[in-house]
Amino acid sequence: MKLSIVIPCYNMEKYLSDCLDSLFRQDLSPTHFEVILINDGSKDNTLQIANEYAEKYSNIKVIDKINGGVGAARNLGIDLATGTYLYFLDPDDFIADHSLAILLQVLEENQLDILTFNTRDFRIVAPQQLENANHAKIDTSKNVTDGLGYIAKRKYRNEVWWYIVNRNFLVKTGYRFIEDRWLEDAILTVQIFCRANRMVHIDLNVHWHRIIPTSAMRNKSAEHYHKIIDDIANAAYVYNDVINSIPKTHKQYAAALNRLKTRQQSFVFFLLVRYMKSDMPVSDIPQMLNNFEQINAYPLRNFLGPDYHGFSYSFMTFIFNNKFLIFPFIKVFRTFYNLAK
């Protein structure tokens, strides 16, 4: 078994078929890959669809469990997987035709811990209208680097669906997805990237990410919004542990450190943006910023640069870095924001 594809599912009856159909257009023998569908307490027909596919394809495993969140579902997938490599895919996304065989070849030939590839967003569009992967042979042998070298040179994404990881490597790191919190993938991604000895990026359009207006991260209910803000803050604190753990003797330490600090401060930046749109008390901001100062995540001195630039970022960073401006700005913003709603 070469590849285990772990797909946590919650109320995905509309999109699961597109996702699964794409996995069986990959030029892979059913004996070489398995699909682990974890139904996380869905209330629609997701489980029924999953079971129908399992009857059709012998390499699909369906696990039905009480809802426990995506982190718990993915951790269960890690435990159940038997493949050499692990891929975490969301059920509303899909994979370009004939691309996974290319990725497995690159992984095996270069003995990689992690292989990253291109992901592209699309809104509710029929998959047939989207282009497939470019099949040109790609020589990546000269581009293999360790994780810190990768981070130093390339802006990376937080999500887990734009890379494949060697399962033994992942298990040996001891890292797992945090549970009962959002941004669980942002935390695992940076943790394992910093531990990787061999990784590379392949310039291939493999993954298609469906933008759904009703997705969990776009949920504007007060309780959900407050939790996401709290979980973004938690990610910034976890990043501090990651930053303190990287070896200062690494030849690309300075560049890697700067990008990690940029990403850490991006959490603070986008947390404040969400805070502006929430009903949370402005009086809580001073203590929150003081806490971020203790881990050097505030002021936002590393945020602006190659990864985040432009007038909007610069203007908002200026506001956020000035404690005397934050309070009146948020109050005025909320007045107009609530009127617009």
Secondary structure, 3 states (H helix, E strand, C coil): CCEEEEEEECCCCCCHHHHHHHHCCCCCCCCCEEEEEEEECCCCCHHHHHHHHHHHCCCEEEEEECCCCHHHHHHHHHHHCCCCEEEECCCCCEECCCCHHHHHHHHHHHCCCEEEEEEEEECCCCHHHCCCCCCCCCCCHHHCECHHHHHHHCCCCCCCCCEEEEHHHHHHHCCCCCCCCCCHHHHHHHHHHCCCCCEEEEEEEEEEEECCCCCHHHCCCHHHHHHHHHHHHHHHHHHHHHHHHCCCCCCCHHHHHHHHHHHHHHHHHHHHHHHHCCCCCHHHHHHHHHHHHHCCCCCCCCCCCCCCCCHHHHHHHHHHCCHHHHHHHHHHHHHHHHHHC
